[in-house]
């Protein structure tokens, strides 16, 4: 109906135009009487957008005023045919000439829209920004901008604008559009179902997307590049579309993918090298390997970008060996009949050089001797371009020891250091290290952005760059680490922005942070060992105790002050445990002095494994409390902390038998003082440290009660001997994190523990013992025991039933991060470790360890903590058995990094 109406309207308009033309031609007044000063003759073009030719002051109204790429002549319009230029389109709908005055603003009398099918007229007018009643020039910026906005909406394949009517100084426009087709159903073939689902999430080619040539091209290129990076060099991608007759402006799409076979590298051949063997050069190509049965962790594939990076490593290797002029002349790729490729690399290595005279120029802050100790390059040694660059400019690591960073760490933000070769005669490189020190810079302002929950003072107190201090790059690096260690700031997204102010020699520093979930919930239930076990745990790591009575701050709990509060409840038929703890890392808010306390209770009932029955008249009840203080030290450096605590446990036995006791009823008390001296520089990510170390020395002691009385403990019953237990306990733990290759990190671990006594007549207490083997989880025990993980063996299987008094463990763990996003941090690991425990010091054999190896994975989610699984193989026998341990599976739950 709309088409019929338009046809009638256009036919009537044509008749009027013909009659008007006859009338005009019959008049006696010539048309050339129109003044060219105040009007725009229809025989000349009007101003155009960039790219069109501008002539004189007039345009023909039946010619193009403004055009945009891709516009076409409407087949049903009644107007003189025109050649469309590549800009906006504004066309005169009337066939007779209309005089338009240059630079005159016309009143927009009305706008109509033609050609829209799924997009409403109102939406198109809103996109254009044009409104009836506004004044605008024709042509002019407003009209051009309106057409550009319609094009930039990416909803149309064609946009035309026509002048349909003119009434005095009022003009009427018609916007003619052709809508882009949309993608209907999308089908992908050629891949496994799971891979198809993953690909659909990655591409922009989605149902409902506007179907453009650019979308098709970019999708094809994305898929091809995705599989080229995996070694599929001959990947073919075809995208076909077909009109969907069920819906207007819709085309269904089929993406057909043919990956082909993975292309492997058969031969890598070097030409021109005499100083270094092909074998050594091939090892340098870390991401480009020949095929072979030994390629398990670095399979053969060709990825052009990685290959180019490897070629740079080859040149760098030659430069390390003194061949300063080494160069890759060319390289080529050829195909074999078995669908493999050959890589031929042609190089020139040049001659070997050595370092000559090295002079320092411009240095006044540091002496030549001081700078030489940093440079560590002596005259006469073989030239090493890589070492030179790293020791002058840095190796890219935060703790790089080089001349440039030395100046930056001491306030010289505006300093410049350049190594300049002054001579290369006789294959000897003389160098000048030219230094422009400038003035030291101070910090003018420090700001933090991105924290919506955490209060500013909690973050500012961890920042080591303070206004008024000298600028220091190392302080910035340390600030990033300290912020990342908080637990509620994403350590992977801390970005410092240093803004130098050259005029006054100051710098502004802005830290951009991203908060992550800091609260954890543990809610689980399970059936095992003949009983249901239910656990509820809540941990809030960014709590605000001062707002605990402010109901407006419960979102869902008061947060923002960096405090920690944790509650845990576990109940089964055999036992129940309760615990609550609180810690404040900055007691008083001004100094890093921590405060913590905890209260807990554990009740264990008698259990008959043969009848699976529980006797609640048999009870071991443990009540305990702990209160402690900690202090960050400044000596030997401020990575050290000293913490102390007072701890008390009361063990009540009621008809309850423990193998380490000779009594079933009574009370035993454990009052001890603990001192922990440690240093932690690991970071910046506490979940996945990539550098630094952690070590702790724990000393736990009780008063030596037996030394203050005259009792003979030889014949005393256990209920009297252990009424107040006495001991001293020393535990050393150390972990070192070392980057290996890329993101891979090696964690080395060493541990040693000893439980001693003051009186040989009493011996070591039945509590506070060491249990080695398994996953290392405490599992709700509050008897002071130390559980040591040794994967590949059952839990506590490497200690006697009563626990050991000495233990030792060493281990190596190779870790690789899969993702370190705030929502979930995931890394894979392989391990080698060994350990053991002994009951007496006379039995201690430091080199007799139970060995294991295996692998696993860790997933850390802020809401649930650390989850993981390990598969370990124990190579040695379990005490009391003649069989080796073999494969064991361990599930990890809790904050164990």
C-alpha positions in Angstrom: 0.0 0.0 0.0 2.9 2.3 0.9 4.4 1.7 -2.6 1.1 2.4 -4.4 0.7 5.7 -2.4 4.2 6.7 -3.3 3.7 5.9 -7.0 0.5 8.0 -7.1 2.3 10.9 -5.3 5.2 10.8 -7.7 3.0 10.6 -10.8 1.0 13.7 -9.6 4.3 15.5 -8.9 5.5 14.7 -12.4 2.4 16.1 -14.0 2.8 19.3 -12.0 6.5 19.6 -12.9 5.7 19.2 -16.6 2.9 21.8 -16.5 5.2 24.1 -14.6 8.0 23.7 -17.2 5.6 24.5 -20.0 4.4 27.7 -18.2 8.0 28.8 -17.5 9.2 28.3 -21.0 6.3 30.4 -22.3 7.2 33.4 -20.2 9.0 36.4 -21.7 11.3 37.1 -18.8 14.7 35.4 -19.3 16.1 33.3 -16.4 19.5 34.9 -16.6 18.1 37.9 -14.8 18.7 36.2 -11.5 21.4 37.9 -9.5 24.5 35.8 -8.7 25.3 37.9 -5.6 22.2 36.9 -3.6 21.3 33.5 -5.0 22.7 30.2 -6.0 22.0 29.4 -9.7 21.0 25.8 -10.3 23.7 25.4 -13.0 26.7 25.3 -10.6 27.6 22.9 -7.7 27.2 24.0 -4.0 29.9 23.6 -1.3 30.7 20.0 -0.7 32.4 17.8 1.9 36.1 17.1 1.7 36.8 15.2 -1.5 34.3 17.1 -3.7 35.1 20.0 -5.9 33.9 23.4 -4.9 33.2 26.0 -7.7 31.6 29.4 -7.5 28.6 30.1 -5.4 25.8 28.0 -6.9 24.6 24.5 -7.3 22.0 22.8 -9.5 19.3 21.6 -7.1 18.8 18.4 -9.1 22.4 17.5 -8.6 24.2 16.0 -5.7 24.8 18.4 -2.8 26.6 16.0 -0.3 27.3 12.3 -0.6 28.6 9.4 1.4 30.2 6.2 0.2 28.0 3.5 -1.2 24.9 5.6 -1.9 22.8 4.8 -4.9 20.2 6.5 -7.1 16.7 5.5 -6.0 14.9 3.7 -8.8 11.5 5.1 -8.0 12.5 8.8 -7.6 11.5 11.3 -10.2 14.6 13.4 -10.8 17.4 13.9 -13.3 20.0 11.0 -13.1 23.2 12.0 -11.4 26.6 10.6 -10.8 27.0 10.0 -7.1 30.3 11.2 -5.6 31.8 9.6 -2.4 30.3 11.8 0.3 26.9 12.5 1.9 23.9 12.6 -0.5 21.4 15.5 -0.6 19.3 15.5 -3.7 16.6 17.9 -4.9 13.3 16.2 -5.5 11.9 18.8 -7.8 12.8 18.9 -11.5 12.5 22.7 -11.9 15.3 24.9 -10.6 15.0 26.3 -7.1 17.1 29.3 -6.1 18.9 28.8 -2.8 20.8 31.7 -1.2 24.4 31.0 -0.2 25.1 30.8 3.6 21.5 31.4 4.4 20.0 29.4 7.2 16.7 27.8 6.2 13.9 26.7 8.5 13.5 22.9 8.6 9.8 22.5 8.0 9.6 18.8 8.2 11.4 15.5 7.8 10.1 12.2 6.5 11.8 8.8 6.4 11.5 6.3 3.6 12.9 2.7 3.2 13.0 1.7 6.8 11.5 -1.7 7.6 12.7 -2.8 11.1 14.0 0.5 12.5 11.4 3.0 13.5 11.2 6.5 11.9 11.6 8.1 15.3 14.8 6.1 15.9 16.3 7.2 12.6 15.4 10.9 13.3 17.1 10.6 16.7 20.2 9.1 15.1 20.3 12.0 12.6 20.0 14.7 15.3 17.7 16.7 13.0 14.5 18.3 14.3 11.7 20.2 12.7 11.9 23.9 13.5 15.7 24.2 13.6 17.6 26.3 11.2 20.4 25.0 9.0 22.4 25.8 5.9 22.0 23.7 2.8 24.5 22.3 2.3 26.1 22.8 5.7 27.8 21.2 8.7 24.6 20.1 10.5 23.3 18.3 7.5 26.6 16.6 6.8 26.9 15.6 10.4 23.4 14.1 10.4 24.2 11.9 7.4 27.5 10.8 9.0 25.8 9.9 12.2 23.4 7.7 10.3 26.3 6.0 8.6 28.3 5.6 11.8 25.3 3.8 13.4 26.3 0.8 11.2 22.6 0.1 10.6 22.3 1.1 7.0 23.8 0.1 3.7 22.6 3.3 1.9 21.6 6.8 3.1 20.2 9.5 0.7 18.7 12.8 1.6 16.3 14.6 -0.8 14.8 18.1 -0.7 11.1 17.4 -1.4 9.6 20.8 -0.9 10.4 24.5 -0.4 7.9 27.0 1.1 9.5 30.5 1.5 12.5 30.0 3.7 11.3 26.6 4.9 12.6 23.4 3.4 11.3 19.8 3.7 13.6 16.9 3.6 13.2 13.2 3.0 15.7 10.7 4.4 15.8 7.5 2.3 17.6 4.6 3.9 18.3 1.0 3.1 18.8 -1.1 6.2 21.7 -3.5 6.6 20.7 -7.2 6.9 21.2 -8.8 10.3 22.7 -12.2 11.0 20.0 -14.7 11.8 21.0 -18.2 12.8 24.7 -19.0 12.8 26.1 -22.4 12.0 29.7 -23.4 12.3 31.0 -26.6 10.9 34.4 -28.3 10.8 35.2 -28.3 14.5 34.3 -30.3 17.6 31.2 -29.2 19.4 33.1 -27.9 22.4 35.4 -25.9 20.1 32.5 -24.5 18.2 31.0 -23.2 21.4 34.3 -21.6 22.5 34.7 -20.0 19.0 31.2 -18.5 19.1 32.1 -16.7 22.3 35.3 -15.3 20.7 34.1 -13.9 17.4 32.0 -10.8 16.8 29.9 -12.6 14.2 26.9 -13.1 16.4 23.2 -13.6 15.8 21.7 -10.1 15.6 24.9 -8.5 14.3 24.7 -6.2 11.3 26.0 -8.1 8.3 28.8 -6.2 6.6 31.7 -7.1 4.4 34.0 -5.9 7.1 32.4 -8.3 9.6 32.8 -11.2 7.2 36.4 -10.3 6.4 37.5 -9.7 10.0 35.8 -13.0 11.1 37.6 -15.0 8.4 41.0 -13.4 9.3 40.4 -14.0 13.0 39.7 -17.7 12.6 42.6 -18.2 10.2 45.0 -16.4 12.6 43.7 -18.3 15.6 44.6 -21.7 14.0 47.8 -20.5 12.4 49.0 -19.7 15.9 48.4 -23.4 16.7 50.3 -24.6 13.6 47.5 -25.0 11.1 49.0 -23.0 8.3 46.5 -24.0 5.6 43.3 -23.2 7.5 40.5 -22.3 5.2 37.4 -20.4 6.3 34.3 -19.8 4.1 31.4 -17.7 5.2 28.2 -18.1 3.2 24.9 -16.3 3.8 21.4 -17.0 2.7 18.3 -14.8 2.9 15.9 -15.8 5.7 12.4 -15.4 4.2 10.8 -15.7 7.6 12.2 -12.4 8.9 12.9 -9.1 7.1 16.4 -8.0 6.5 17.9 -11.2 7.9 20.4 -13.6 6.5 21.4 -16.9 8.0 25.1 -17.6 8.0 27.3 -20.7 7.7 30.9 -20.6 8.7 32.8 -23.6 7.2 36.2 -24.2 8.7 38.8 -26.6 7.4 41.8 -26.5 9.7 43.7 -29.0 7.6 46.6 -30.8 9.3 48.9 -29.2 11.8 52.0 -28.2 9.9 55.2 -29.4 11.6 58.8 -28.3 11.0 60.8 -31.1 9.5 64.2 -29.3 9.2 65.7 -26.1 10.6 68.9 -25.4 8.7 71.5 -22.7 9.4 74.0 -21.3 6.9 76.9 -19.0 7.6 77.6 -20.0 11.2 81.0 -21.3 12.2 81.5 -20.2 15.7 78.3 -21.8 17.1 76.9 -25.2 16.2 73.5 -25.8 14.7 72.5 -27.7 17.8 73.1 -24.7 20.0 71.3 -22.4 17.7 68.3 -24.7 17.6 68.1 -24.7 21.4 67.9 -20.9 21.2 64.7 -21.1 19.1 62.4 -21.6 22.1 59.1 -21.5 20.2 60.2 -22.9 16.9 61.2 -26.6 17.1 61.8 -29.4 14.6 59.3 -32.3 14.9 60.5 -35.3 17.0 59.2 -37.9 19.5 60.9 -36.0 22.4 58.8 -32.8 21.8 56.3 -33.2 24.6 56.3 -29.8 26.2 57.4 -27.8 23.1 55.7 -29.3 20.1 56.7 -28.5 16.6 54.7 -25.7 15.0 55.3 -22.6 13.0 53.9 -19.3 14.2 55.4 -16.4 12.3 55.4 -13.9 15.2 57.1 -16.4 17.5 59.5 -17.4 14.8 60.6 -13.7 14.3 61.2 -13.4 18.1 63.3 -16.5 17.9 65.4 -15.1 15.1 66.2 -12.1 17.3 67.3 -14.5 20.0 69.7 -16.1 17.6 71.3 -12.7 16.8 71.4 -11.9 20.5 73.2 -15.2 21.2 75.9 -14.3 18.7 76.3 -10.9 20.3 76.6 -12.5 23.7 79.5 -14.5 22.4 81.3 -11.4 21.1 80.0 -11.3 17.5 78.7 -7.8 17.6 78.0 -7.6 13.8 75.9 -10.8 13.6 73.0 -10.5 11.3 70.2 -12.6 9.8 70.7 -12.0 6.1 67.5 -13.8 5.0 65.3 -16.8 5.8 63.0 -18.9 3.7 60.2 -21.4 4.1 59.8 -24.4 1.8 57.3 -27.3 1.7 57.9 -31.0 1.6 55.8 -33.7 0.0 54.7 -35.0 3.5 53.1 -31.7 4.3 55.9 -30.5 6.5 58.1 -27.4 6.1 61.8 -26.5 6.1 63.2 -23.3 7.6 66.4 -22.1 6.0 68.2 -19.3 7.9 71.1 -17.5 6.3 73.3 -15.4 8.6 76.6 -13.6 8.8 78.3 -13.8 12.2 81.1 -11.3 11.5 84.2 -11.2 13.7 84.6 -11.6 17.4 85.1 -8.4 19.5 86.2 -7.7 23.0 85.7 -4.7 25.3 88.3 -2.1 25.4 88.5 1.1 27.5 85.3 2.1 29.3 85.0 5.7 30.5 82.2 7.3 32.5 81.4 10.9 31.6 79.1 13.4 33.5 78.8 11.5 36.7 79.1 13.4 39.9 76.7 11.6 42.2 78.4 8.3 41.9 82.1 7.7 41.4 83.6 5.7 38.5 84.3 2.9 40.9 80.8 2.7 42.1 79.4 2.7 38.6 81.9 0.0 37.6 80.7 -2.3 40.3 77.2 -2.0 38.8 78.5 -2.4 35.2 80.7 -5.4 36.0 82.4 -5.4 32.6 86.2 -5.4 32.5 88.6 -4.4 29.8 89.7 -7.2 27.6 86.7 -9.6 28.2 84.7 -10.9 25.2 82.1 -8.4 24.0 78.6 -9.2 25.2 76.0 -6.8 23.8 73.2 -8.3 25.9 75.0 -7.9 29.2 76.0 -4.3 28.3 72.4 -3.4 27.6 71.1 -5.0 30.7 73.6 -3.4 33.0 73.2 0.0 31.5 69.5 0.1 30.8 68.0 -2.8 32.8 66.8 -6.3 32.1 63.1 -5.4 32.4 62.6 -7.0 35.9 61.5 -4.8 38.9 64.7 -5.5 40.8 67.1 -5.0 37.9 70.6 -3.9 39.0 71.8 -1.4 36.4 73.1 2.1 36.1 69.8 3.6 34.9 67.7 2.2 37.7 70.4 3.2 40.2 69.9 6.8 39.3 66.1 6.4 39.3 66.2 4.8 42.8 68.1 7.8 44.1 65.7 10.5 42.9 67.2 11.3 39.5 64.0 10.9 37.4 65.3 13.2 34.7 68.7 11.6 34.3 69.8 10.1 31.0 72.3 7.3 30.6 73.7 6.3 27.2 76.4 3.8 26.2 78.2 5.1 23.1 80.8 3.1 21.2 83.8 5.5 20.5 86.0 3.0 18.7 86.0 -0.4 17.2 89.6 -0.6 15.9 91.3 -3.9 16.0 88.0 -5.6 17.0 88.1 -3.8 20.4 85.1 -1.8 21.5 85.9 1.3 23.5 82.9 2.7 25.3 81.8 6.0 26.9 78.9 5.8 29.4 77.6 9.3 29.0 75.4 10.5 31.9 73.3 13.6 32.2 72.3 13.6 35.9 70.1 16.7 36.0 68.5 17.6 39.4 67.0 15.0 41.8 63.2 15.0 41.6 60.9 15.0 44.6 57.3 13.6 44.8 54.7 16.3 44.7 51.5 14.4 44.9 50.4 10.7 45.3 46.9 9.6 44.4 45.1 6.2 44.2 42.0 5.5 42.1 39.8 2.5 41.6 39.0 1.6 45.2 35.2 1.8 45.7 35.0 -0.4 48.9 38.4 -0.1 50.6 39.0 3.2 52.5 41.8 5.4 51.2 43.8 5.3 54.4 44.1 1.5 54.2 45.8 1.8 50.8 47.9 4.9 51.4 49.5 3.4 54.5 50.9 0.6 52.3 52.3 3.0 49.7 56.1 3.7 50.1 56.1 6.8 47.9 55.2 9.8 50.0 54.8 13.5 49.0 58.0 15.3 49.7 60.2 12.2 49.4 62.8 11.8 46.7 61.6 9.9 43.7 62.5 6.2 43.8 61.6 3.6 41.3 62.2 0.8 43.8 59.7 2.5 46.2 57.1 2.3 43.4 57.9 -1.4 42.9 57.6 -2.0 46.6 54.3 -0.2 46.8 52.9 -2.4 44.1 53.9 -5.5 46.1 52.5 -4.2 49.4 49.1 -3.3 47.7 49.0 -6.7 46.1 49.7 -8.5 49.4 46.5 -7.0 51.0 44.4 -9.8 49.5 41.5 -7.5 48.3 43.5 -5.7 45.6 44.1 -7.5 42.3 48.0 -7.6 42.2 47.9 -8.1 38.4 46.1 -4.8 37.8 48.0 -2.3 39.8 49.3 0.3 37.4 51.5 3.2 38.5 51.4 6.4 36.4 54.4 8.6 36.9 53.8 12.2 35.6 57.0 14.2 35.6 57.0 17.9 36.0 60.1 19.2 34.3 59.6 22.8 35.3 59.9 22.3 39.1 61.6 18.9 39.1 58.8 17.1 40.8 56.7 14.1 39.9 53.1 13.1 40.5 52.3 9.4 41.0 48.9 7.9 40.5 48.2 4.2 41.3 45.3 2.7 39.5 44.0 -0.3 41.4 41.3 -2.9 40.9 39.5 -4.4 43.9 38.6 -8.1 44.0 36.3 -10.2 46.2 37.9 -10.5 49.6 35.3 -12.4 51.5 35.1 -16.2 51.4 32.4 -18.6 52.3 32.7 -22.3 53.0 29.4 -24.2 53.0 29.6 -27.9 52.4 28.2 -31.2 53.4 29.2 -34.7 52.7 28.8 -38.3 53.8 31.9 -40.3 54.7 33.1 -42.7 57.3 29.5 -43.6 58.2 28.5 -40.0 59.1 27.3 -36.8 57.6 29.8 -33.9 58.0 28.6 -30.3 57.7 30.9 -27.3 57.5 30.1 -23.6 57.6 32.9 -21.1 57.3 32.9 -17.3 56.8 35.9 -15.2 56.3 35.9 -11.4 55.7 39.3 -10.1 54.7 38.4 -6.4 54.4 36.2 -6.0 57.4 35.5 -2.8 59.3 35.0 -3.4 63.0 34.2 0.3 63.7 31.1 0.1 61.6 29.8 -3.1 63.1 26.8 -1.2 64.7 26.2 1.0 61.6 23.5 -0.8 59.7 23.9 1.4 56.7 27.4 -0.1 56.1 26.1 -3.7 55.9 26.6 -4.4 52.2 26.3 -7.3 53.2 28.9 -6.7 56.0 30.8 -3.5 56.9 33.9 -3.4 54.8 36.8 -1.2 53.9 39.2 -1.1 56.9 41.4 -4.1 56.0 40.7 -6.1 59.1 40.0 -9.9 59.0 37.3 -11.8 60.9 36.7 -15.5 60.4 34.1 -17.9 61.8 34.0 -21.7 61.3 31.6 -24.4 62.4 32.0 -28.1 61.6 29.7 -30.8 63.0 29.4 -34.6 62.5 28.3 -37.5 64.5 31.8 -38.0 65.9 32.9 -34.4 66.6 32.1 -30.7 66.5 34.4 -27.7 66.3 33.9 -24.0 66.6 36.3 -21.2 66.1 36.4 -17.4 65.7 39.3 -15.2 65.0 40.0 -11.5 64.4 43.1 -9.6 63.2 43.9 -5.9 62.8 47.2 -5.4 60.7 47.5 -1.7 61.8 46.5 -1.4 65.4 45.9 2.3 66.0 46.1 3.0 62.3 49.5 4.8 62.4 52.1 2.0 62.5 52.3 -1.5 61.1 51.7 -3.1 64.4 49.2 -6.0 64.2 46.9 -7.4 66.7 45.1 -10.8 66.6 43.1 -13.1 68.8 41.2 -16.4 68.4 39.0 -18.6 70.4 38.1 -22.2 69.6 36.5 -25.3 71.0 36.7 -28.9 69.8 34.8 -31.9 71.1 35.6 -35.4 70.0 33.4 -38.4 71.0 34.3 -42.1 71.5 33.8 -44.1 68.3 33.6 -47.9 67.8 34.7 -48.6 64.2 33.2 -52.1 64.3 29.7 -51.0 65.2 30.0 -47.5 63.8 28.5 -46.2 67.0 29.3 -43.1 69.0 29.5 -42.9 72.8 29.2 -39.3 73.9 30.1 -40.3 77.4 33.6 -40.7 76.0 34.9 -37.2 75.3 38.0 -35.3 74.5 37.2 -31.6 74.9 39.7 -28.9 73.8 39.2 -25.3 74.6 41.8 -22.8 73.5 42.5 -19.1 73.1 45.3 -17.1 71.6 46.2 -13.4 71.6 49.2 -11.9 69.7 51.0 -8.8 68.5 53.2 -8.4 65.4 55.5 -5.7 64.3 57.1 -4.9 60.9 60.8 -4.3 61.5 63.1 -1.8 59.9 66.3 -3.9 60.5 67.9 -5.8 58.9 65.3 -4.5 56.3 61.6 -3.8 56.4 60.7 -7.1 54.9 61.2 -8.6 58.4 58.4 -9.1 60.9 58.4 -10.2 64.5 55.3 -11.6 66.1 54.6 -12.9 69.5 51.6 -14.6 71.0 50.3 -16.1 74.3 48.4 -19.4 73.8 46.4 -21.6 76.1 44.7 -24.9 75.5 42.9 -27.1 78.0 42.5 -30.8 77.2 39.7 -32.5 79.1 39.5 -36.3 78.9 36.4 -38.1 80.0 36.6 -41.9 79.6 38.5 -41.1 76.4 41.6 -43.1 75.5 44.6 -41.5 73.6 47.4 -43.8 72.6 50.0 -41.3 73.8 48.4 -41.1 77.3 48.2 -43.7 80.0 45.1 -42.2 81.5 41.5 -41.8 80.3 40.2 -39.2 82.7 41.7 -35.9 83.7 42.8 -32.4 82.5 46.0 -31.4 80.8 46.9 -27.7 80.3 49.1 -26.2 77.7 50.2 -22.6 78.3 52.9 -21.4 75.9 54.6 -18.4 74.5 55.4 -18.2 70.8 57.8 -16.0 68.9 57.9 -16.0 65.1 60.7 -14.2 63.3 60.3 -14.0 59.5 61.0 -12.3 56.3 58.7 -12.2 53.2 59.7 -10.5 50.0 57.7 -12.9 47.7 55.3 -11.3 45.3 53.8 -9.3 43.9 50.9 -11.8 43.7 50.4 -13.6 47.0 48.6 -16.5 45.1 51.3 -16.9 42.5 54.5 -15.2 43.6 57.0 -14.8 40.8 60.0 -13.7 42.8 61.4 -13.2 46.2 61.4 -15.5 49.2 59.6 -16.4 52.5 61.2 -17.8 55.6 60.1 -18.1 59.2 61.6 -19.3 62.4 59.1 -20.3 65.0 60.0 -20.8 68.7 57.2 -22.0 71.0 58.1 -22.5 74.7 56.3 -23.4 78.0 57.5 -22.7 81.5 59.8 -25.5 82.7 57.5 -26.4 85.5 59.5 -29.6 86.5 62.6 -27.5 87.2 60.9 -25.6 89.9 59.7 -28.5 92.1 61.3 -31.5 93.8 58.9 -34.1 92.3 60.3 -37.4 91.0 58.5 -37.7 87.7 59.8 -41.2 87.0 56.9 -43.0 88.7 54.3 -40.3 88.5 51.1 -41.3 86.6 50.4 -39.5 83.3 47.5 -37.6 84.6 49.9 -35.9 87.1 52.9 -35.8 84.8 51.0 -34.0 82.0 48.7 -31.8 84.1 50.8 -28.9 82.9 52.7 -30.0 79.8 56.1 -28.6 79.1 58.2 -28.4 75.9 60.1 -26.2 73.5 59.4 -26.4 69.8 61.5 -24.9 66.9 60.3 -24.9 63.3 62.1 -23.5 60.3 60.3 -23.1 56.9 61.7 -21.4 53.8 60.5 -20.9 50.3 62.3 -19.3 47.4 60.6 -18.3 44.1 62.8 -18.1 41.0 61.6 -17.2 37.5 62.7 -19.9 35.0 61.4 -19.2 31.5 58.6 -16.8 30.6 55.9 -17.0 33.2 57.2 -20.3 34.7 58.4 -20.1 38.3 60.4 -22.6 40.4 59.4 -22.8 44.1 62.1 -24.3 46.3 61.1 -25.4 49.8 63.0 -26.5 52.9 61.6 -27.3 56.4 62.9 -28.6 59.6 61.2 -29.0 63.0 62.1 -30.2 66.5 60.1 -30.8 69.6 62.2 -31.0 72.8 61.7 -31.4 76.5 63.3 -30.0 79.6 63.2 -33.1 81.7 64.1 -36.6 80.4 61.9 -38.2 83.1 58.9 -36.5 81.4 60.0 -36.6 77.8 58.2 -34.9 74.9 54.5 -34.1 75.4 51.8 -36.0 73.7 50.6 -32.8 72.0 52.4 -30.4 69.6 53.8 -33.2 67.5 54.7 -33.5 63.8 52.6 -35.5 61.4 54.1 -36.0 57.9 52.4 -37.2 54.7 49.4 -36.4 52.6 47.7 -33.1 51.9 48.9 -31.3 55.0 45.4 -30.1 56.0 44.7 -29.6 59.8 41.2 -31.1 59.5 39.9 -29.4 62.6 42.6 -30.5 65.0 43.4 -28.2 67.9 45.9 -30.3 69.8 48.8 -28.1 68.6 50.0 -30.6 66.0 51.9 -29.5 62.9 50.8 -31.3 59.8 53.3 -31.4 56.9 52.2 -32.2 53.4 54.1 -34.8 51.5 52.2 -35.8 48.5 52.3 -39.4 47.2 51.7 -40.8 50.7 48.5 -41.1 52.8 47.8 -38.5 55.5 50.2 -38.7 58.5 51.4 -42.1 57.3 55.1 -41.2 57.6 54.9 -40.5 61.3 54.2 -42.8 64.2 50.6 -43.0 65.6 51.6 -40.6 68.3 53.4 -38.2 65.9 57.1 -37.4 65.5 59.3 -35.1 67.5 61.6 -34.3 64.5 60.7 -33.8 60.9 62.5 -32.6 57.7 61.3 -31.8 54.2 62.7 -30.5 51.0 60.8 -29.9 47.7 60.8 -28.3 44.3 57.7 -27.2 42.6 57.5 -25.9 39.0 54.5 -23.6 38.5 52.9 -22.2 35.4 50.0 -19.7 35.5 47.0 -20.5 33.2 45.2 -17.4 34.2 45.6 -14.8 37.0 42.3 -13.0 36.6 40.6 -11.5 39.7 37.7 -13.8 39.3 39.9 -17.0 39.3 43.6 -17.5 39.4 44.6 -20.9 38.0 48.1 -22.5 37.8 49.4 -25.9 37.0 52.4 -27.5 38.8 54.7 -30.4 38.9 56.7 -31.4 42.0 59.6 -33.4 43.4 59.7 -33.6 47.2 61.0 -35.7 50.1 60.5 -35.8 53.8 60.3 -37.9 56.9 59.8 -37.7 60.7 61.5 -39.4 63.6 60.5 -40.0 67.2 63.9 -39.5 68.8 66.9 -37.4 68.0 69.1 -40.5 68.0 67.0 -41.8 65.1 67.4 -38.7 63.0 68.8 -39.4 59.5 68.7 -36.2 57.4 69.4 -38.1 54.1 66.9 -40.8 54.6 63.8 -39.2 53.1 60.6 -40.6 51.6 60.5 -39.4 48.0 57.6 -38.5 45.7 56.8 -36.8 42.4 53.7 -35.7 40.6 51.6 -32.9 39.3 48.5 -30.9 40.1 46.5 -27.8 39.6 45.4 -24.9 41.8 42.3 -22.7 41.5 42.0 -19.7 43.7 38.6 -17.9 43.7 38.2 -15.0 46.2 34.8 -16.3 47.4 36.0 -19.9 48.1 39.7 -19.6 48.7 42.2 -22.2 47.3 41.0 -25.4 45.7 43.3 -27.9 44.2 44.0 -31.5 43.3 47.4 -33.3 43.2 48.4 -36.7 41.8 51.5 -37.9 43.6 53.6 -41.0 43.3 55.4 -42.2 46.4 58.6 -44.1 45.5 59.2 -45.5 49.0 57.5 -47.9 51.4 55.1 -46.7 54.1 56.3 -47.5 57.7 54.7 -50.7 58.8 54.3 -52.0 55.2 56.5 -53.6 52.6 54.7 -52.1 49.6 55.7 -48.7 48.1 53.1 -46.0 48.4 52.4 -45.6 44.6 49.8 -43.2 43.3 47.9 -41.1 45.7 45.3 -38.4 45.0 45.1 -35.3 47.3 42.4 -32.7 47.4 43.5 -29.3 48.7 41.1 -26.8 50.3 42.3 -23.7 52.1 44.8 -20.9 52.0 47.9 -23.0 51.1 50.1 -21.3 48.5 
